[in-house]
Amino acid sequence: MNTQQRWRANGRSRGRPLAAGHAFSSSLSLRRLRRVDETNIQFKAFAGNLRSRVSALIKWNKVLSSRLQAQLKQLERLNRLRKFLSPQVAEVVIASDEESTPSYRREIAAMFCDLRGFTAFSDSASPEAVLEVMRVYHQAMGELIDRYGGTIEHRAGDGIMVIFNAPLPCNDPALQAVQLAVAMRNRMRELIKNWQKFGYELGFGVGLSLGYATLSMVGSEG
């Protein structure tokens, strides 16, 4: 009896010995499928997490862009206000986002200065000469006022009123006012000497005062 006959006699077919191999192959395929499924699940989770992060990043970029635009508008507004208000006053207005601030009482040092002989000079000099003197004078004094932390309360022609300790507080308003006055006097000596070359007879005067004052912004809307 050959081998095939013996298999048939024993009730087995040629394919039966391969059944275990098929089962092993099927089991291996299932494990591979499970791994593929797990990989797909992980990939989907990663993709979902990535989409979430991208969405959050887009939202954050919009927030940053909005904040940047707001800061740029605030800076533009501050620069515009600084053309008409003292820098300290402009910053207070921007910070409070109001057109006026409540009145308050505080000890301040006030300094007043002007050009002596300016009225006679403006009567005899040309308008262009008067404007040039005013430009140089206010530019020089304005730089010193900023350097010593003063706040220009107002300008009136050649007259300037400067206050210390308002609206921003300072430790020693009297000392800062005196230091500014001395610096102004020294700077004006140079300017007056130069103006004399053009025949302009001008001098400089300054006065100081220390005491309590009630301060507030006064004006009409707009």
Summary of the structure (lengths in Angstrom):
residues: 222
radius of gyration: 42.8
end to end distance: 119.5
largest distance: 146.6
contacts: 542
relative contact order: 0.12
helix: 61%
strand: 17%
